[in-house]
Amino acid sequence: MEFIPFNRNHLEQVLRIADKTLGINYLTVAYLNQYLNSNTFLAFVVTENSAVVGFTALIIISPAQLKEQVLKDKDWFYQLSKKYSNIGFRKQTFVHPKFINKGYGSLLVKRSSEFIETFCDFQLSTVWIKQSNSAMGNLLLKNGFERSKTISNYWQQDSLVNKYSCTECGAPPCTCSTEVYIKKKCISVN
């Protein structure tokens, strides 16, 4: 099991896993290209025998940029984050279905959170609430995040505009909700 930065060689494998786990066309080549050679778009993979089995993507943004990135409740997100200059926003984390519950997701969350904490005092993640699995929320809780809010129909408008199919809902619109998790950097006092 190896945790490494995402690169162009991983692109097709990541897209195949994303189509299986998130829905057909939810992630695209154009979207993933943002994460290549960037200081603000950061992505990592976990590999086993050189094959990608998991992926996570984060961005470092300001509160105003966060407000533009989120799909709903934009003002709430802005108020939540406005006192921080650099926010680490986890966009996606997923593992190939054959490798779930084997520590790959834990490694992705732990290592990427530690990495992003060197640049940001505040981390935020939107977690897809789906009937088949709530593992991501549990992984975030184990890594110092706290649940902040549930937002209904979070991807509805985005799924219609971008025409992707949800693995839970099928063809657009997606009616899935999200839970928002946050983590503030702990500062030790001597």
N, C-alpha and C positions, 0 to 999 in steps of 0.2 A: 504494500500500500504506500503510495507516494503522493504527497501534496505538492503541486507545482503550479507556476503561473500558466494561464491559458495562452496558447499560441495557435497560429494558423493551421498547424497540423492536426489540431484537436477539433476543428470546426465541424466537419461532417459528422463525427461521432457525437458531438454535443447536440447537433440538430436532430439526429435520429433519436437520442434519448429524450430530448425535449418534446418531440412529436408524440412519443409514447406516454410521457408522464404529465405534460402540461396541456397538450392538445395540438392538433395539426396546425402548423403555421403560426403558432404563438410566438416562437422565436424565428428570426430570419437571418440570412447571411449578412444583410446590411446592418441589422441590429448588433450582431456579434462582432462585426468589424470595428465597432466603436471601442471595443475592449482590447484591441490590439495596439500596442505601442502608445498607450495613453497614461498620463499621470493622475487622471481623475476618474477614469473608467477602469476598474480593476476586476479581474476575473481569475479564478483558480480552478483547477481540476484535480480530482483524485484518480490515480491510475492503478491498475492491477495488471502486472505483466505487460506494460506499455499500452493497455487499452483503457480508454476513459470510462469510468464507472460513475462519476459524479462531477457536478459543476456548481459553482457559485459565482454570482456577479454582484458587485457593489459599485457605488459611485460616491465621490466626495463632492458635496455641493453646499451651497449657502441656503439659508431659510427661504429666500425668494426663489431660488432654483428648485427647491423641494416643492414649493407651492405649485410650480409649473409641471413637475414630474408626476405628482400623485393624480389619481383619476377621479377622486371625489373628496368632499370635505376639505377643500384647499385651504380655507381660512383657519380651520381647526389645526391642520398640520403646521401652518405658518406660526400660529400662536404657541404651539407646542415647542417649536424649535428656534424661535426668533432670538433667543439670547446666546445662541451658539454660532460661531463663524464658520466652522467646518463640521458638516454632518456626514456621517457614513450611512448611506442608505442602501440596504441589502435589497436587491431587485429580484433575484431568483436564487434558489438553492434546490437542487434535485439530484436524485440518485437513480440509476437504472433499477427497475423493479426486481431483477434477480439478485441485487446486492443490498437490498434494504435490510435493516436490523443487523448489519455486520460491522458497524462502526464508521462507515464511510461518511455518512451525513454528519456524525459527531465531529469527525476530523475536519470536514469542510467548515462547519460553523465555528468551532474553537479556533482553528488557525487563522481563518479570515478575520474573525473578530479581533484577535490579538494583533494582527497586522494593521487593520484599519484604525485601531485604538492609538497607534503611534502618530496618526495624523488628525484624529478627531476626538473631541470631548463628548460627543453625543452620537449614538448609533440608533438606527430605526429600521424596522423590518415590517413589511406587510406580508401576512401569512394567509395563504389560501385555505379557507375552511372547506374541507371536502369530507363526504361521508366515509370514505374508505380509509382515511388516515389523518391523524393529528400529530404526527411525529415531529414536524418542524417546530411547532409551538413548544413542545416538551424540550427539544434540543436548545432552543433559545433560553427557556427558563433555566436550564442546567448551566448555561453559560452567562448568567448574570443579567439577563433581560427580564423585564416585567411586562405583563399584558397591560395595555393602556385603553384600547377601544375596539369595538366591533363595528364594521361598516357594511351594511347590506348592499347587495347588487353592485359590488365594487367594480367589476369588469364589464358591466352591461354595455355601456356606450362604447367603450374601447373595442369590445368584441364585434360590435356592429360596424364600426368604422374600419377596423383592420381585418375583418372577415376571418377570424380564427374560430375553430371549433374547440369547445371545452370537453375534456374527457369525462366530466360529470354531467354537463348539460347537453352536450351535442352541438348542433349547429347554433349560430348566434340567434338570440342574445344569450350570453352567459349570465346566469342569475346567482352565481356564487358570491359569498361574502368574504371579507377579509378581517383578520384580527391584526391590530397594530401592536408591535412590541418595541420597547425602548430600552436603552442602556446608557446610563450616564457614567462617564469615566470617574473612577474612584481616585481621589487624591489623598495620599497619606500625609498625616500631620506628625511632625517629629516632636 
